[in-house]
Amino acid sequence: MTQPRNFEPAGEWKAELTELQLRRAQARAMGGPQALARLQSAGRMNARERIAALLDAGSFRELGSLAGKGHYDSEGNFERLEPTNAIVGTGHIDGRKVALHVDDFSIRAGSSEATIADKWIYIERLAHQLRMPIIRLVDSAGGSVKLLMQIGGTKIPEYPSWPANELLKTVPVVGVALGSCAGQGAIKVLSSHFSVMVREQAQVMAAGPHVVRQAYGQEVDKNDLGGHLVHRKSALVHNEATDEHDALRQVQRFLGYLPRSVFHIAPVLPATDDPERADDWLKDAIPHDRRKIYDPRRILASVLDLDSVFEIGRHQGGSVITALARLNGVPVGVIANDPKVQGGAMTIQAAYKMERHVKLCSLFGLPVVNFVDQPGNQTGLDAELGGTLLGATRVSQALSECQSPWVSIIVRRCFGMAGALHAPKYGEALNLRYAWPSARWGSIPIEGGVMAAHKTEIEAAENPAARRAELEAFYLNMTSPFRTAEKFGILDIIDPRETRAILCDWITDAWDLACSSRFGNAPH
């Protein structure tokens, strides 16, 4: 972490330069030895340790380090500084510049009554205007009634100069929950393109247990109110981390796939994985028995660049997988269905997850690869009450606005309205899609469709199960992907082992298209 150079105070301004060094030292002391010791004993890093762990060594340049509450003697001479609990500045991750907005929990638990809002708003405005990612390391107990004494009154709750929404349209925004993040702290985490929280240590909630007790008379633990298990269901926080170091590593990885802003191009890494690599086991990746499932993540790891898959939202909307990865060094967005969860069907949670991923990739110019095994929308009373169809409609809207080059690999099923949402269909977009021999598609899956269309016949048969199996076999032959290929309804049927080579060839043109459509010229 960059420290101000301590020149020897001398000359005509010796007194002032000495005071400057003293103020800086007191700011770096944060909440003092006892407060820092409590954090350490709890197994938590302090704010400056977190900055050092996140950024390239020696790259942090702090802004506003002297902001806080000064104390003076009766003659107006400086005695000491109580620093504000917002630490802000810029630094580098893998040599790329980012802005930081960090809560210092060692000072009044990171509460907003111990900070100066103008300071953290300034760094967010700087990130917006200079077009660099903003990372918020949030560890804030939220507001406090002590603020009334501090300002001698109250205020309407707003930050009119905070460009929160404009940031989301312009630069990558990351929110990291490192403790109890209530109220404004929760908004700072959630108003982001990527958020991550530390299990058991972090909570993200509108208000803490004390407020809930007063408002509703309910006794609830803070983890039950806003912990990681809550957000597996709410899908508000994208990822979980085992500890603080894991959370910060995830931030580093996420930003590694994205450009500095919508006005920049995402970084392409040197290709280190053979584009012609073909793992032989892929030929049997999809079981011939349609009742058996498979591991889609193993397919992704095989087809995409080795060790390049960074999954987002692993524990939410599990029937769809969303990730960032690389093809021949080029960053791409990835979508896949997981038949192990709800059979891969589109649930309301999966729809929300797919919608936000499509928007992320479109905003930052990432080509998208979709590995399709979609049996359709989730059905049943719970699905209808949950608004699954509305979720699917929102996915459709996101796809209609998506400007990313797109390719679909249909690996197994593609049925119904949800199946139709396997790719954008805007304007004159080419329907670039391939299928594996295991693929099947249509308006309704064969199993349910046969029972619906031949219910009376099947029930009247001497052996209903055998008659049903016979009808399913007949219709299954009719759904062979080769019949669709004969009519050029699918671009091509490919051997699964060809997939990586085809995609690595595609990504060259897709990347040129992505860059030229955004900036009018292809990358060199």
LINZI-V470394 format. One record per helix or strand. SS is the DSSP state (helix for helix, strand for strand). FROM is the first residue (numbers start at 1). TO is the last residue. If there is no record, write none. Layout:
ss->SS from->FROM to->TO
ss->SS from->FROM to->TO
This chain:
ss->helix from->14 to->28
ss->helix from->33 to->41
ss->helix from->47 to->54
ss->strand from->61 to->63
ss->strand from->68 to->72
ss->strand from->78 to->83
ss->strand from->86 to->93
ss->strand from->96 to->103
ss->helix from->108 to->110
ss->helix from->112 to->114
ss->helix from->117 to->130
ss->strand from->133 to->138
ss->helix from->146 to->151
ss->helix from->164 to->170
ss->strand from->173 to->177
ss->strand from->180 to->182
ss->helix from->184 to->190
ss->strand from->194 to->198
ss->strand from->203 to->205
ss->helix from->209 to->216
ss->helix from->222 to->226
ss->helix from->228 to->234
ss->strand from->239 to->241
ss->helix from->244 to->256
ss->helix from->280 to->284
ss->helix from->296 to->303
ss->strand from->310 to->312
ss->strand from->320 to->327
ss->strand from->330 to->337
ss->helix from->342 to->344
ss->strand from->346 to->346
ss->helix from->348 to->363
ss->strand from->367 to->374
ss->strand from->377 to->377
ss->helix from->381 to->386
ss->helix from->388 to->401
ss->strand from->406 to->415
ss->helix from->416 to->420
ss->strand from->433 to->436
ss->strand from->440 to->442
ss->helix from->446 to->453
ss->helix from->455 to->460
ss->helix from->464 to->478
ss->helix from->481 to->486
ss->strand from->492 to->494
ss->helix from->496 to->519
